[in-house]
Amino acid sequence: MPYKRKSRGRSKGSKGRSNYVQCSICGELVPRDKAKKVTRRFSIVDPVLARELQQKGAYMASPVETRYYCVSCAVHRGIVKVRSKNERKFRVRRRR
């Protein structure tokens, strides 16, 4: 049977079943290797105050927030782009 993507939409390889994570928007349970993971840092302190503290030489710790999205929410949010039929089978490298 033909398939759309080389990875069949997952990154598990040959390791069998994987754990489920909950989508941060809609709450759907999605396999961890299929979910889109977005990690970002955020500052607890007000930006103006943070700038002053950094000038004084203070260390500003920024916690990491990790969110998982199901494929439909990731497409809706623009995290993953809709690709044509030929482009789907190949992995796209994102610039950092």
N, C-alpha and C positions, 0 to 999 in steps of 0.2 A: 504494500500500500504506500503511495507517495506521501511524503511529509514536507511541511513548509520549511522547517528550520533544521539545520544540521544537528543541533543539540536537542531538538524536540522541545525547545522552550525552557530547558532546565540546565543546571550546571553540575549535576550530581555524578556524571560519569557512570561507573558501574558499581556504585556502593549501595544499591537497594533503596529502601524507603528513607526519607529524611523527616526531621521534626517539622512541626507546623508553627508558624508565627501568625500573629493577628495583624491585619492591615490597619495602619494608623488612621485612615479616613473612614472606611466603611465597616471595619471590624471583621471582614471575611478571613477565614482560616486558609492560609496559603502555605505550600511547602517552602521551607526556608531557602532552598536552592532555586526556586522559581521567583520568589519575591524580589522586588527591587529595593536594595538597601541604600539609604541616604544618610550619611554621617556629616554633621556639621557642628562647629564650635559656636558658642554664644557667650557673650559677656554678661555677668551678673550686675556689674557696676555701670552707672550712667557714663556715656562716652566722654563727656566733658571732664568729669571727675577722674576717669581712667587715664586720660591724657596727662592731667596734672600729677597723678600718682606715678606714672611712668617717668615723667621728667625728674621726679624726686628719687627715682631708682627703685621703686617698689615692684615686686613680682606680681603680675596679674594672672592668676589661674583662670582658665576658661574651660568649663565642663563640656563634655562631648555629648551630643544628643543623636541617638541612632533611631531612625524610623524605617519601618518596612511598609512597602506599598504593594498591593496586588497589581496585576498588569493593567487592568482597566482603569484604576485610579491613577497609576503612573502615566498612562497615555493622556488622561484627562488633565492632569496637572502639568504636562509638558516635560516630565522627567525622561520619558522614552518617546521617541518620535515614531510616527507611523511610516513604515518603509514599503517600497514597492515589492512585488513578488520576487524579483530577481535578487534584490538586496537582502532579503530576509535570511537567506541561508548563510550569509557571511557575517562575522562579528565585526562591529565597528569600534575602532579605538578612539576614545575620547581624549581631547587635549586637556591638560591640567594647567 
